[in-house]
Amino acid sequence: MDLADRAVGFLLSFISLSIFTYYTFWVIILPFVDDDHFVHKYFLPQEYAILIPVSAGVALLCFLSIFVGFVMLKSKKKKA
Amino acid sequence: MKHIVKILTLVMAITALWVGLLQTSMIPRSHTWLLPIYFVVSLGCYGLLMVGVGLMNFPTCPQEALLLQKDIGEAKEYLKQKGVDISPS
């Protein structure tokens, strides 16, 4: 149990650090690199730097609202 | 109260910097527009990192748990002696 928690924590930290590094590279450093540099092969076009976070945020918000609504429905049923 | 002032100052400073960048157009517009989303993403990453770190060195105290279980047993015994019904309903 303890080890599993530790592994999950390590995984979360690793994921967040890798996302942060990749996104920083993508948004901050890439505009200053030449267009025909080979690094550009490893990154999607710049539009996706907006599209992916926004869609992920909208999906997260939808999921949260559905979850909250579900919990409210369940608690109301219990009370009645 | 002090904490929120600090956070608000930081947000104001970042906004001022961003507006300045937009006005001077030192770097192309399309890249400057990405900065707020970059800050949101980095905030999310920071939150995830803090949760991960907190989960990684979550303090557990097995000795205390043992002592607590012993205490609970003692209390149950005591209440049973006094004739109090403590069976889980």
Backbone of each chain as nested JSON, in Angstrom:
{
  "chains": [
    {"id": "A", "residues": [
      {"number": 1, "name": "MET", "atoms": {"N": [0.833, -1.203, 0.0], "CA": [0.0, 0.0, 0.0], "C": [0.873, 1.261, 0.0]}},
      {"number": 2, "name": "ASP", "atoms": {"N": [1.828, 1.245, 0.926], "CA": [2.711, 2.395, 1.037], "C": [3.546, 2.565, -0.226]}},
      {"number": 3, "name": "LEU", "atoms": {"N": [4.023, 1.408, -0.724], "CA": [4.876, 1.44, -1.917], "C": [4.088, 1.899, -3.134]}},
      {"number": 4, "name": "ALA", "atoms": {"N": [2.82, 1.447, -3.209], "CA": [1.978, 1.841, -4.352], "C": [1.75, 3.349, -4.335]}},
      {"number": 5, "name": "ASP", "atoms": {"N": [1.468, 3.903, -3.145], "CA": [1.283, 5.353, -3.027], "C": [2.53, 6.09, -3.492]}},
      {"number": 6, "name": "ARG", "atoms": {"N": [3.675, 5.577, -3.042], "CA": [4.938, 6.214, -3.401], "C": [5.14, 6.186, -4.915]}},
      {"number": 7, "name": "ALA", "atoms": {"N": [4.799, 5.032, -5.523], "CA": [4.963, 4.9, -6.974], "C": [4.05, 5.873, -7.704]}},
      {"number": 8, "name": "VAL", "atoms": {"N": [2.801, 5.982, -7.227], "CA": [1.858, 6.91, -7.867], "C": [2.369, 8.343, -7.743]}},
      {"number": 9, "name": "GLY", "atoms": {"N": [2.897, 8.685, -6.554], "CA": [3.433, 10.032, -6.362], "C": [4.59, 10.321, -7.287]}},
      {"number": 10, "name": "PHE", "atoms": {"N": [5.472, 9.327, -7.414], "CA": [6.62, 9.499, -8.315], "C": [6.156, 9.677, -9.75]}},
      {"number": 11, "name": "LEU", "atoms": {"N": [5.146, 8.868, -10.131], "CA": [4.622, 8.942, -11.498], "C": [4.027, 10.325, -11.765]}},
      {"number": 12, "name": "LEU", "atoms": {"N": [3.246, 10.82, -10.787], "CA": [2.629, 12.144, -10.953], "C": [3.703, 13.219, -11.115]}},
      {"number": 13, "name": "SER", "atoms": {"N": [4.713, 13.179, -10.262], "CA": [5.776, 14.189, -10.355], "C": [6.485, 14.094, -11.697]}},
      {"number": 14, "name": "PHE", "atoms": {"N": [6.75, 12.858, -12.115], "CA": [7.462, 12.664, -13.38], "C": [6.641, 13.205, -14.542]}},
      {"number": 15, "name": "ILE", "atoms": {"N": [5.324, 12.88, -14.553], "CA": [4.46, 13.343, -15.648], "C": [4.431, 14.867, -15.679]}},
      {"number": 16, "name": "SER", "atoms": {"N": [4.255, 15.478, -14.488], "CA": [4.129, 16.935, -14.478], "C": [5.431, 17.595, -14.92]}},
      {"number": 17, "name": "LEU", "atoms": {"N": [6.558, 17.053, -14.479], "CA": [7.841, 17.649, -14.874], "C": [8.077, 17.495, -16.369]}},
      {"number": 18, "name": "SER", "atoms": {"N": [7.715, 16.323, -16.923], "CA": [7.958, 16.135, -18.349], "C": [7.048, 17.03, -19.179]}},
      {"number": 19, "name": "ILE", "atoms": {"N": [5.761, 17.159, -18.758], "CA": [4.853, 18.05, -19.49], "C": [5.383, 19.475, -19.437]}},
      {"number": 20, "name": "PHE", "atoms": {"N": [5.844, 19.89, -18.246], "CA": [6.34, 21.26, -18.101], "C": [7.557, 21.501, -18.994]}},
      {"number": 21, "name": "THR", "atoms": {"N": [8.489, 20.549, -18.996], "CA": [9.687, 20.711, -19.82], "C": [9.335, 20.792, -21.298]}},
      {"number": 22, "name": "TYR", "atoms": {"N": [8.467, 19.868, -21.725], "CA": [8.111, 19.819, -23.141], "C": [7.403, 21.099, -23.574]}},
      {"number": 23, "name": "TYR", "atoms": {"N": [6.46, 21.546, -22.721], "CA": [5.668, 22.725, -23.086], "C": [6.537, 23.982, -23.081]}},
      {"number": 24, "name": "THR", "atoms": {"N": [7.449, 24.074, -22.087], "CA": [8.351, 25.221, -22.061], "C": [9.178, 25.275, -23.337]}},
      {"number": 25, "name": "PHE", "atoms": {"N": [9.707, 24.106, -23.717], "CA": [10.505, 24.038, -24.94], "C": [9.679, 24.48, -26.133]}},
      {"number": 26, "name": "TRP", "atoms": {"N": [8.436, 23.991, -26.158], "CA": [7.565, 24.226, -27.3], "C": [7.225, 25.708, -27.442]}},
      {"number": 27, "name": "VAL", "atoms": {"N": [6.846, 26.336, -26.296], "CA": [6.282, 27.691, -26.366], "C": [7.358, 28.759, -26.249]}},
      {"number": 28, "name": "ILE", "atoms": {"N": [8.336, 28.539, -25.353], "CA": [9.284, 29.605, -25.058], "C": [10.499, 29.568, -25.977]}},
      {"number": 29, "name": "ILE", "atoms": {"N": [11.032, 28.384, -26.183], "CA": [12.317, 28.319, -26.882], "C": [12.15, 28.178, -28.39]}},
      {"number": 30, "name": "LEU", "atoms": {"N": [11.111, 27.441, -28.818], "CA": [10.994, 27.127, -30.243], "C": [10.845, 28.346, -31.155]}},
      {"number": 31, "name": "PRO", "atoms": {"N": [10.148, 29.418, -30.739], "CA": [10.069, 30.579, -31.638], "C": [11.424, 31.177, -31.999]}},
      {"number": 32, "name": "PHE", "atoms": {"N": [12.432, 30.929, -31.164], "CA": [13.749, 31.511, -31.45], "C": [14.654, 30.585, -32.231]}},
      {"number": 33, "name": "VAL", "atoms": {"N": [14.103, 29.418, -32.621], "CA": [14.889, 28.472, -33.412], "C": [14.505, 28.635, -34.872]}},
      {"number": 34, "name": "ASP", "atoms": {"N": [15.468, 28.463, -35.758], "CA": [15.185, 28.622, -37.182], "C": [14.104, 27.655, -37.646]}},
      {"number": 35, "name": "ASP", "atoms": {"N": [13.363, 28.088, -38.682], "CA": [12.231, 27.279, -39.132], "C": [12.669, 25.954, -39.753]}},
      {"number": 36, "name": "ASP", "atoms": {"N": [13.849, 25.927, -40.353], "CA": [14.26, 24.694, -41.031], "C": [15.175, 23.843, -40.153]}},
      {"number": 37, "name": "HIS", "atoms": {"N": [15.168, 24.125, -38.859], "CA": [15.981, 23.325, -37.943], "C": [15.344, 21.959, -37.739]}},
      {"number": 38, "name": "PHE", "atoms": {"N": [16.179, 20.942, -37.481], "CA": [15.621, 19.584, -37.383], "C": [14.765, 19.394, -36.135]}},
      {"number": 39, "name": "VAL", "atoms": {"N": [14.933, 20.29, -35.107], "CA": [14.159, 20.143, -33.872], "C": [12.664, 20.263, -34.155]}},
      {"number": 40, "name": "HIS", "atoms": {"N": [12.299, 21.036, -35.182], "CA": [10.88, 21.273, -35.464], "C": [10.144, 19.995, -35.841]}},
      {"number": 41, "name": "LYS", "atoms": {"N": [10.891, 18.96, -36.206], "CA": [10.237, 17.702, -36.562], "C": [9.547, 17.072, -35.36]}},
      {"number": 42, "name": "TYR", "atoms": {"N": [10.074, 17.341, -34.149], "CA": [9.558, 16.663, -32.961], "C": [8.402, 17.406, -32.309]}},
      {"number": 43, "name": "PHE", "atoms": {"N": [7.989, 18.535, -32.874], "CA": [6.906, 19.308, -32.279], "C": [5.793, 19.518, -33.297]}},
      {"number": 44, "name": "LEU", "atoms": {"N": [4.549, 19.526, -32.77], "CA": [3.402, 19.83, -33.623], "C": [3.439, 21.313, -33.976]}},
      {"number": 45, "name": "PRO", "atoms": {"N": [2.635, 21.725, -34.966], "CA": [2.57, 23.159, -35.279], "C": [2.106, 23.982, -34.091]}},
      {"number": 46, "name": "GLN", "atoms": {"N": [2.357, 25.287, -34.159], "CA": [2.123, 26.164, -33.011], "C": [0.66, 26.23, -32.603]}},
      {"number": 47, "name": "GLU", "atoms": {"N": [-0.28, 26.033, -33.555], "CA": [-1.704, 26.145, -33.194], "C": [-2.073, 25.133, -32.132]}},
      {"number": 48, "name": "TYR", "atoms": {"N": [-1.46, 23.971, -32.201], "CA": [-1.808, 22.914, -31.261], "C": [-1.382, 23.263, -29.842]}},
      {"number": 49, "name": "ALA", "atoms": {"N": [-0.436, 24.195, -29.685], "CA": [-0.015, 24.608, -28.347], "C": [-1.149, 25.303, -27.612]}},
      {"number": 50, "name": "ILE", "atoms": {"N": [-2.1, 25.882, -28.358], "CA": [-3.286, 26.458, -27.721], "C": [-4.394, 25.422, -27.644]}},
      {"number": 51, "name": "LEU", "atoms": {"N": [-4.574, 24.715, -28.78], "CA": [-5.719, 23.825, -28.917], "C": [-5.715, 22.718, -27.879]}},
      {"number": 52, "name": "ILE", "atoms": {"N": [-4.579, 22.089, -27.664], "CA": [-4.542, 20.92, -26.769], "C": [-4.828, 21.309, -25.321]}},
      {"number": 53, "name": "PRO", "atoms": {"N": [-4.15, 22.347, -24.743], "CA": [-4.476, 22.691, -23.352], "C": [-5.916, 23.131, -23.17]}},
      {"number": 54, "name": "VAL", "atoms": {"N": [-6.434, 23.923, -24.133], "CA": [-7.805, 24.41, -23.979], "C": [-8.789, 23.253, -24.025]}},
      {"number": 55, "name": "SER", "atoms": {"N": [-8.595, 22.338, -24.974], "CA": [-9.537, 21.218, -25.057], "C": [-9.416, 20.325, -23.833]}},
      {"number": 56, "name": "ALA", "atoms": {"N": [-8.172, 20.159, -23.326], "CA": [-7.991, 19.351, -22.119], "C": [-8.694, 20.005, -20.939]}},
      {"number": 57, "name": "GLY", "atoms": {"N": [-8.592, 21.351, -20.851], "CA": [-9.257, 22.058, -19.756], "C": [-10.763, 21.929, -19.847]}},
      {"number": 58, "name": "VAL", "atoms": {"N": [-11.297, 22.055, -21.074], "CA": [-12.753, 21.938, -21.245], "C": [-13.205, 20.523, -20.878]}},
      {"number": 59, "name": "ALA", "atoms": {"N": [-12.428, 19.523, -21.299], "CA": [-12.792, 18.14, -20.983], "C": [-12.778, 17.919, -19.476]}},
      {"number": 60, "name": "LEU", "atoms": {"N": [-11.744, 18.475, -18.817], "CA": [-11.646, 18.329, -17.359], "C": [-12.836, 18.977, -16.666]}},
      {"number": 61, "name": "LEU", "atoms": {"N": [-13.194, 20.186, -17.143], "CA": [-14.318, 20.906, -16.534], "C": [-15.61, 20.118, -16.707]}},
      {"number": 62, "name": "CYS", "atoms": {"N": [-15.814, 19.559, -17.929], "CA": [-17.014, 18.762, -18.193], "C": [-17.052, 17.561, -17.255]}},
      {"number": 63, "name": "PHE", "atoms": {"N": [-15.92, 16.905, -17.129], "CA": [-15.865, 15.716, -16.279], "C": [-16.202, 16.073, -14.834]}},
      {"number": 64, "name": "LEU", "atoms": {"N": [-15.626, 17.197, -14.374], "CA": [-15.877, 17.635, -12.994], "C": [-17.356, 17.944, -12.777]}},
      {"number": 65, "name": "SER", "atoms": {"N": [-17.976, 18.661, -13.749], "CA": [-19.392, 19.022, -13.591], "C": [-20.25, 17.761, -13.57]}},
      {"number": 66, "name": "ILE", "atoms": {"N": [-19.942, 16.81, -14.464], "CA": [-20.719, 15.575, -14.504], "C": [-20.583, 14.831, -13.176]}},
      {"number": 67, "name": "PHE", "atoms": {"N": [-19.363, 14.807, -12.67], "CA": [-19.119, 14.1, -11.404], "C": [-19.889, 14.748, -10.255]}},
      {"number": 68, "name": "VAL", "atoms": {"N": [-19.825, 16.106, -10.197], "CA": [-20.535, 16.819, -9.124], "C": [-22.039, 16.583, -9.235]}},
      {"number": 69, "name": "GLY", "atoms": {"N": [-22.565, 16.655, -10.477], "CA": [-23.987, 16.422, -10.667], "C": [-24.393, 15.016, -10.243]}},
      {"number": 70, "name": "PHE", "atoms": {"N": [-23.555, 14.06, -10.59], "CA": [-23.812, 12.665, -10.228], "C": [-23.879, 12.504, -8.721]}},
      {"number": 71, "name": "VAL", "atoms": {"N": [-22.894, 13.112, -8.031], "CA": [-22.854, 13.002, -6.57], "C": [-24.078, 13.656, -5.944]}},
      {"number": 72, "name": "MET", "atoms": {"N": [-24.499, 14.825, -6.492], "CA": [-25.661, 15.516, -5.95], "C": [-26.914, 14.683, -6.124]}},
      {"number": 73, "name": "LEU", "atoms": {"N": [-27.07, 14.079, -7.318], "CA": [-28.233, 13.23, -7.57], "C": [-28.264, 12.079, -6.577]}},
      {"number": 74, "name": "LYS", "atoms": {"N": [-27.109, 11.475, -6.362], "CA": [-27.025, 10.316, -5.489], "C": [-27.398, 10.704, -4.053]}},
      {"number": 75, "name": "SER", "atoms": {"N": [-26.886, 11.854, -3.592], "CA": [-27.152, 12.254, -2.197], "C": [-28.629, 12.601, -2.024]}},
      {"number": 76, "name": "LYS", "atoms": {"N": [-29.237, 13.171, -3.059], "CA": [-30.664, 13.52, -2.974], "C": [-31.507, 12.248, -2.879]}},
      {"number": 77, "name": "LYS", "atoms": {"N": [-31.115, 11.233, -3.636], "CA": [-31.847, 9.977, -3.627], "C": [-31.769, 9.332, -2.242]}},
      {"number": 78, "name": "LYS", "atoms": {"N": [-30.582, 9.468, -1.63], "CA": [-30.377, 8.857, -0.321], "C": [-31.255, 9.514, 0.731]}},
      {"number": 79, "name": "LYS", "atoms": {"N": [-31.396, 10.844, 0.613], "CA": [-32.155, 11.597, 1.612], "C": [-33.641, 11.246, 1.541]}},
      {"number": 80, "name": "ALA", "atoms": {"N": [-34.153, 11.058, 0.347], "CA": [-35.586, 10.82, 0.156], "C": [-36.002, 9.425, 0.662]}}
    ]},
    {"id": "B", "residues": [
      {"number": 1, "name": "MET", "atoms": {"N": [-4.246, 36.723, 4.883], "CA": [-4.477, 37.996, 4.203], "C": [-3.234, 38.46, 3.462]}},
      {"number": 2, "name": "LYS", "atoms": {"N": [-2.075, 38.185, 4.074], "CA": [-0.845, 38.623, 3.434], "C": [-0.557, 37.808, 2.174]}},
      {"number": 3, "name": "HIS", "atoms": {"N": [-0.932, 36.525, 2.253], "CA": [-0.63, 35.617, 1.152], "C": [-1.33, 36.058, -0.117]}},
      {"number": 4, "name": "ILE", "atoms": {"N": [-2.609, 36.463, 0.047], "CA": [-3.392, 36.826, -1.139], "C": [-2.83, 38.103, -1.762]}},
      {"number": 5, "name": "VAL", "atoms": {"N": [-2.306, 39.006, -0.928], "CA": [-1.695, 40.225, -1.463], "C": [-0.483, 39.861, -2.318]}},
      {"number": 6, "name": "LYS", "atoms": {"N": [0.306, 38.897, -1.815], "CA": [1.488, 38.462, -2.559], "C": [1.09, 37.88, -3.909]}},
      {"number": 7, "name": "ILE", "atoms": {"N": [0.072, 37.007, -3.874], "CA": [-0.368, 36.353, -5.116], "C": [-0.895, 37.387, -6.093]}},
      {"number": 8, "name": "LEU", "atoms": {"N": [-1.697, 38.347, -5.581], "CA": [-2.27, 39.374, -6.453], "C": [-1.17, 40.224, -7.078]}},
      {"number": 9, "name": "THR", "atoms": {"N": [-0.145, 40.559, -6.274], "CA": [0.967, 41.333, -6.807], "C": [1.671, 40.585, -7.929]}},
      {"number": 10, "name": "LEU", "atoms": {"N": [1.854, 39.288, -7.72], "CA": [2.516, 38.472, -8.74], "C": [1.7, 38.457, -10.025]}},
      {"number": 11, "name": "VAL", "atoms": {"N": [0.357, 38.279, -9.866], "CA": [-0.514, 38.239, -11.045], "C": [-0.472, 39.571, -11.781]}},
      {"number": 12, "name": "MET", "atoms": {"N": [-0.518, 40.687, -10.989], "CA": [-0.463, 42.014, -11.609], "C": [0.838, 42.207, -12.371]}},
      {"number": 13, "name": "ALA", "atoms": {"N": [1.945, 41.787, -11.76], "CA": [3.253, 41.964, -12.406], "C": [3.306, 41.183, -13.708]}},
      {"number": 14, "name": "ILE", "atoms": {"N": [2.791, 39.951, -13.678], "CA": [2.82, 39.129, -14.894], "C": [1.947, 39.745, -15.968]}},
      {"number": 15, "name": "THR", "atoms": {"N": [0.762, 40.251, -15.557], "CA": [-0.13, 40.887, -16.528], "C": [0.511, 42.119, -17.135]}},
      {"number": 16, "name": "ALA", "atoms": {"N": [1.16, 42.925, -16.279], "CA": [1.814, 44.146, -16.776], "C": [2.905, 43.78, -17.776]}},
      {"number": 17, "name": "LEU", "atoms": {"N": [3.674, 42.75, -17.424], "CA": [4.745, 42.309, -18.326], "C": [4.181, 41.856, -19.664]}},
      {"number": 18, "name": "TRP", "atoms": {"N": [3.044, 41.148, -19.584], "CA": [2.444, 40.609, -20.799], "C": [1.9, 41.728, -21.682]}},
      {"number": 19, "name": "VAL", "atoms": {"N": [1.219, 42.691, -21.035], "CA": [0.673, 43.819, -21.793], "C": [1.813, 44.614, -22.435]}},
      {"number": 20, "name": "GLY", "atoms": {"N": [2.903, 44.786, -21.659], "CA": [4.054, 45.477, -22.219], "C": [4.615, 44.771, -23.43]}},
      {"number": 21, "name": "LEU", "atoms": {"N": [4.696, 43.45, -23.333], "CA": [5.194, 42.665, -24.464], "C": [4.275, 42.818, -25.665]}},
      {"number": 22, "name": "LEU", "atoms": {"N": [2.947, 42.83, -25.392], "CA": [1.977, 42.972, -26.486], "C": [2.126, 44.323, -27.146]}},
      {"number": 23, "name": "GLN", "atoms": {"N": [2.34, 45.382, -26.321], "CA": [2.411, 46.737, -26.856], "C": [3.672, 46.95, -27.687]}},
      {"number": 24, "name": "THR", "atoms": {"N": [4.802, 46.475, -27.133], "CA": [6.059, 46.739, -27.838], "C": [6.248, 45.813, -29.023]}},
      {"number": 25, "name": "SER", "atoms": {"N": [5.521, 44.659, -28.996], "CA": [5.646, 43.64, -30.048], "C": [7.114, 43.364, -30.385]}},
      {"number": 26, "name": "MET", "atoms": {"N": [7.853, 43.093, -29.289], "CA": [9.269, 42.741, -29.443], "C": [9.391, 41.396, -30.135]}},
      {"number": 27, "name": "ILE", "atoms": {"N": [8.536, 40.465, -29.712], "CA": [8.479, 39.172, -30.373], "C": [7.13, 39.068, -31.059]}},
      {"number": 28, "name": "PRO", "atoms": {"N": [7.004, 38.219, -32.084], "CA": [5.76, 38.184, -32.87], "C": [4.518, 37.998, -32.018]}},
      {"number": 29, "name": "ARG", "atoms": {"N": [3.404, 38.605, -32.483], "CA": [2.137, 38.586, -31.764], "C": [1.686, 37.177, -31.406]}},
      {"number": 30, "name": "SER", "atoms": {"N": [1.78, 36.266, -32.374], "CA": [1.225, 34.925, -32.174], "C": [1.919, 34.218, -31.01]}},
      {"number": 31, "name": "HIS", "atoms": {"N": [3.194, 34.571, -30.758], "CA": [3.893, 33.926, -29.649], "C": [3.54, 34.581, -28.323]}},
      {"number": 32, "name": "THR", "atoms": {"N": [3.322, 35.892, -28.366], "CA": [2.948, 36.572, -27.117], "C": [1.592, 36.101, -26.623]}},
      {"number": 33, "name": "TRP", "atoms": {"N": [0.683, 35.817, -27.56], "CA": [-0.648, 35.364, -27.165], "C": [-0.61, 34.02, -26.453]}},
      {"number": 34, "name": "LEU", "atoms": {"N": [0.469, 33.274, -26.663], "CA": [0.564, 31.949, -26.036], "C": [0.904, 32.032, -24.553]}},
      {"number": 35, "name": "LEU", "atoms": {"N": [1.443, 33.158, -24.097], "CA": [1.978, 33.226, -22.738], "C": [0.963, 32.944, -21.631]}},
      {"number": 36, "name": "PRO", "atoms": {"N": [-0.272, 33.527, -21.678], "CA": [-1.227, 33.208, -20.602], "C": [-1.526, 31.726, -20.496]}},
      {"number": 37, "name": "ILE", "atoms": {"N": [-1.7, 31.076, -21.647], "CA": [-1.957, 29.639, -21.612], "C": [-0.736, 28.916, -21.048]}},
      {"number": 38, "name": "TYR", "atoms": {"N": [0.444, 29.439, -21.366], "CA": [1.655, 28.839, -20.818], "C": [1.642, 28.936, -19.296]}},
      {"number": 39, "name": "PHE", "atoms": {"N": [1.205, 30.091, -18.777], "CA": [1.173, 30.245, -17.315], "C": [0.147, 29.303, -16.689]}},
      {"number": 40, "name": "VAL", "atoms": {"N": [-1.006, 29.157, -17.356], "CA": [-2.024, 28.243, -16.82], "C": [-1.479, 26.82, -16.787]}},
      {"number": 41, "name": "VAL", "atoms": {"N": [-0.823, 26.439, -17.89], "CA": [-0.285, 25.077, -17.959], "C": [0.785, 24.871, -16.896]}},
      {"number": 42, "name": "SER", "atoms": {"N": [1.638, 25.877, -16.692], "CA": [2.691, 25.706, -15.685], "C": [2.095, 25.661, -14.28]}},
      {"number": 43, "name": "LEU", "atoms": {"N": [0.999, 26.409, -14.061], "CA": [0.322, 26.33, -12.758], "C": [-0.229, 24.919, -12.524]}},
      {"number": 44, "name": "GLY", "atoms": {"N": [-0.846, 24.363, -13.572], "CA": [-1.354, 23.001, -13.446], "C": [-0.238, 22.011, -13.174]}},
      {"number": 45, "name": "CYS", "atoms": {"N": [0.892, 22.192, -13.862], "CA": [2.033, 21.307, -13.657], "C": [2.55, 21.439, -12.231]}},
      {"number": 46, "name": "TYR", "atoms": {"N": [2.579, 22.671, -11.723], "CA": [3.048, 22.89, -10.348], "C": [2.134, 22.18, -9.35]}},
      {"number": 47, "name": "GLY", "atoms": {"N": [0.799, 22.304, -9.589], "CA": [-0.132, 21.621, -8.687], "C": [0.057, 20.125, -8.703]}},
      {"number": 48, "name": "LEU", "atoms": {"N": [0.207, 19.575, -9.917], "CA": [0.398, 18.13, -10.042], "C": [1.691, 17.702, -9.361]}},
      {"number": 49, "name": "LEU", "atoms": {"N": [2.741, 18.519, -9.53], "CA": [4.033, 18.19, -8.916], "C": [3.93, 18.198, -7.395]}},
      {"number": 50, "name": "MET", "atoms": {"N": [3.199, 19.206, -6.866], "CA": [3.071, 19.282, -5.404], "C": [2.305, 18.077, -4.867]}},
      {"number": 51, "name": "VAL", "atoms": {"N": [1.232, 17.684, -5.606], "CA": [0.471, 16.501, -5.175], "C": [1.363, 15.269, -5.205]}},
      {"number": 52, "name": "GLY", "atoms": {"N": [2.155, 15.137, -6.28], "CA": [3.037, 13.976, -6.402], "C": [4.067, 13.946, -5.299]}},
      {"number": 53, "name": "VAL", "atoms": {"N": [4.687, 15.088, -5.017], "CA": [5.711, 15.138, -3.966], "C": [5.099, 14.826, -2.609]}},
      {"number": 54, "name": "GLY", "atoms": {"N": [3.886, 15.408, -2.368], "CA": [3.208, 15.144, -1.101], "C": [2.861, 13.684, -0.936]}},
      {"number": 55, "name": "LEU", "atoms": {"N": [2.493, 13.048, -2.059], "CA": [2.154, 11.623, -2.002], "C": [3.409, 10.778, -1.815]}},
      {"number": 56, "name": "MET", "atoms": {"N": [4.532, 11.263, -2.363], "CA": [5.763, 10.466, -2.341], "C": [6.33, 10.389, -0.932]}},
      {"number": 57, "name": "ASN", "atoms": {"N": [6.399, 11.526, -0.227], "CA": [6.856, 11.431, 1.171], "C": [5.728, 11.776, 2.117]}},
      {"number": 58, "name": "PHE", "atoms": {"N": [4.683, 10.947, 2.005], "CA": [3.541, 11.073, 2.91], "C": [3.938, 10.476, 4.255]}},
      {"number": 59, "name": "PRO", "atoms": {"N": [3.833, 11.26, 5.357], "CA": [4.312, 10.74, 6.628], "C": [3.34, 9.701, 7.197]}},
      {"number": 60, "name": "THR", "atoms": {"N": [3.849, 8.519, 7.47], "CA": [3.049, 7.492, 8.131], "C": [3.726, 7.151, 9.45]}},
      {"number": 61, "name": "CYS", "atoms": {"N": [2.913, 6.817, 10.46], "CA": [3.497, 6.475, 11.757], "C": [2.869, 5.168, 12.241]}},
      {"number": 62, "name": "PRO", "atoms": {"N": [3.464, 4.032, 11.92], "CA": [2.901, 2.721, 12.258], "C": [2.795, 2.507, 13.768]}},
      {"number": 63, "name": "GLN", "atoms": {"N": [3.782, 3.036, 14.539], "CA": [3.732, 2.842, 15.995], "C": [2.497, 3.511, 16.576]}},
      {"number": 64, "name": "GLU", "atoms": {"N": [2.226, 4.723, 16.097], "CA": [1.063, 5.457, 16.584], "C": [-0.224, 4.712, 16.239]}},
      {"number": 65, "name": "ALA", "atoms": {"N": [-0.261, 4.116, 15.037], "CA": [-1.455, 3.368, 14.639], "C": [-1.679, 2.197, 15.599]}},
      {"number": 66, "name": "LEU", "atoms": {"N": [-0.591, 1.503, 15.948], "CA": [-0.711, 0.381, 16.89], "C": [-1.25, 0.863, 18.232]}},
      {"number": 67, "name": "LEU", "atoms": {"N": [-0.694, 1.974, 18.71], "CA": [-1.137, 2.521, 19.998], "C": [-2.614, 2.889, 19.949]}},
      {"number": 68, "name": "LEU", "atoms": {"N": [-3.024, 3.475, 18.808], "CA": [-4.416, 3.882, 18.668], "C": [-5.335, 2.673, 18.683]}},
      {"number": 69, "name": "GLN", "atoms": {"N": [-4.943, 1.617, 17.982], "CA": [-5.759, 0.4, 17.988], "C": [-5.887, -0.154, 19.398]}},
      {"number": 70, "name": "LYS", "atoms": {"N": [-4.776, -0.107, 20.158], "CA": [-4.807, -0.595, 21.538], "C": [-5.771, 0.25, 22.388]}},
      {"number": 71, "name": "ASP", "atoms": {"N": [-5.698, 1.545, 22.181], "CA": [-6.597, 2.461, 22.904], "C": [-8.054, 2.14, 22.605]}},
      {"number": 72, "name": "ILE", "atoms": {"N": [-8.331, 1.894, 21.318], "CA": [-9.717, 1.602, 20.915], "C": [-10.195, 0.324, 21.587]}},
      {"number": 73, "name": "GLY", "atoms": {"N": [-9.315, -0.675, 21.597], "CA": [-9.678, -1.937, 22.254], "C": [-9.977, -1.727, 23.727]}},
      {"number": 74, "name": "GLU", "atoms": {"N": [-9.123, -0.929, 24.369], "CA": [-9.315, -0.64, 25.797], "C": [-10.655, 0.038, 26.039]}},
      {"number": 75, "name": "ALA", "atoms": {"N": [-10.949, 1.04, 25.191], "CA": [-12.198, 1.787, 25.365], "C": [-13.396, 0.883, 25.167]}},
      {"number": 76, "name": "LYS", "atoms": {"N": [-13.312, -0.004, 24.166], "CA": [-14.423, -0.924, 23.913], "C": [-14.652, -1.818, 25.128]}},
      {"number": 77, "name": "GLU", "atoms": {"N": [-13.538, -2.319, 25.662], "CA": [-13.639, -3.196, 26.839], "C": [-14.312, -2.459, 27.999]}},
      {"number": 78, "name": "TYR", "atoms": {"N": [-13.866, -1.217, 28.211], "CA": [-14.389, -0.402, 29.312], "C": [-15.879, -0.167, 29.149]}},
      {"number": 79, "name": "LEU", "atoms": {"N": [-16.286, 0.186, 27.891], "CA": [-17.696, 0.48, 27.657], "C": [-18.534, -0.781, 27.829]}},
      {"number": 80, "name": "LYS", "atoms": {"N": [-17.979, -1.93, 27.417], "CA": [-18.727, -3.183, 27.557], "C": [-18.958, -3.494, 29.031]}},
      {"number": 81, "name": "GLN", "atoms": {"N": [-17.931, -3.199, 29.826], "CA": [-18.071, -3.438, 31.27], "C": [-19.179, -2.591, 31.865]}},
      {"number": 82, "name": "LYS", "atoms": {"N": [-19.3, -1.362, 31.351], "CA": [-20.32, -0.457, 31.89], "C": [-21.695, -0.747, 31.323]}},
      {"number": 83, "name": "GLY", "atoms": {"N": [-21.761, -1.66, 30.343], "CA": [-23.056, -2.021, 29.799], "C": [-23.559, -1.119, 28.694]}},
      {"number": 84, "name": "VAL", "atoms": {"N": [-22.621, -0.469, 27.96], "CA": [-23.032, 0.383, 26.835], "C": [-22.955, -0.437, 25.551]}},
      {"number": 85, "name": "ASP", "atoms": {"N": [-24.002, -0.361, 24.75], "CA": [-24.031, -1.133, 23.502], "C": [-23.263, -0.359, 22.426]}},
      {"number": 86, "name": "ILE", "atoms": {"N": [-22.136, -0.914, 21.962], "CA": [-21.33, -0.227, 20.935], "C": [-21.185, -1.08, 19.684]}},
      {"number": 87, "name": "SER", "atoms": {"N": [-22.107, -2.018, 19.479], "CA": [-22.014, -2.838, 18.262], "C": [-22.368, -1.97, 17.059]}},
      {"number": 88, "name": "PRO", "atoms": {"N": [-21.616, -2.119, 15.963], "CA": [-21.881, -1.27, 14.787], "C": [-23.267, -1.52, 14.242]}},
      {"number": 89, "name": "SER", "atoms": {"N": [-24.048, -0.452, 14.127], "CA": [-25.431, -0.611, 13.693], "C": [-25.493, -0.84, 12.187]}}
    ]}
  ]
}
